[in-house]
């Protein structure tokens, strides 16, 4: 399963937004990861898989670069 180039860019931005929001002290005023993912207008199932990828990437301390062979992407289309 591959992410499209557009999905890769959006996921990278969502990962950064998630990190920023998590590290924020006080009120966070930037774009949320949810808002960023909504730019793709994905199906509910696809949105869920992309959101899970964003969360797993941050929580596992991984780089925002998403590879086609990433096991977190299996079965998400």
C-alpha positions in Angstrom: 0.0 0.0 0.0 1.4 3.4 -1.0 0.6 6.9 0.0 0.1 9.3 -2.9 2.6 12.2 -3.0 -0.1 14.5 -1.8 -0.9 12.2 1.1 2.8 12.0 2.0 3.0 15.8 2.2 -0.2 16.1 4.2 0.9 13.3 6.6 4.2 15.0 7.2 2.5 18.3 8.0 0.0 16.5 10.3 2.8 14.8 12.2 4.5 18.1 12.7 1.2 19.7 13.9 0.7 16.8 16.3 4.2 17.2 17.7 3.7 21.0 18.1 0.3 20.5 19.8 1.7 17.9 22.1 4.7 20.1 23.1 2.6 23.3 23.5 2.4 24.8 26.9 -1.0 26.4 27.2 -3.4 27.1 24.4 -2.5 25.7 21.0 -3.5 28.0 18.1 -2.1 26.3 15.1 -3.8 24.0 12.6 -4.7 20.7 14.2 -3.7 17.4 12.7 -7.4 16.7 12.1 -7.8 19.9 10.1 -4.7 19.1 8.0 -5.9 15.5 7.2 -9.3 16.9 6.2 -7.6 18.7 3.3 -7.4 15.4 1.5 -11.2 14.8 1.9 -10.6 11.1 2.6 -13.2 8.5 3.2 -13.9 7.9 6.9 -11.9 4.6 6.8 -8.9 6.3 5.0 -9.0 9.2 7.4 -8.9 6.8 10.4 -5.8 5.0 8.9 -4.0 8.2 8.2 -4.8 9.6 11.7 -3.5 6.3 13.2 -0.3 6.7 11.1 0.2 10.2 12.4 -0.3 9.2 16.0 1.9 6.1 15.7 4.7 8.1 14.0 4.8 10.7 16.9 4.3 8.3 19.7 7.0 5.9 18.4 9.4 8.8 18.0 9.8 8.1 14.3 10.6 10.5 11.5 7.7 11.9 9.5 9.0 10.3 6.3 6.5 7.6 5.4 7.8 4.8 3.3 5.7 2.5 1.0 6.9 -0.5 3.0 5.8 1.0 6.4 4.0 -1.8 8.2 1.6 0.7 9.7 0.1 1.2 6.2 -0.8 -2.4 5.5 -4.4 -2.9 4.7 -5.4 0.8 5.0 -6.9 1.2 1.5 
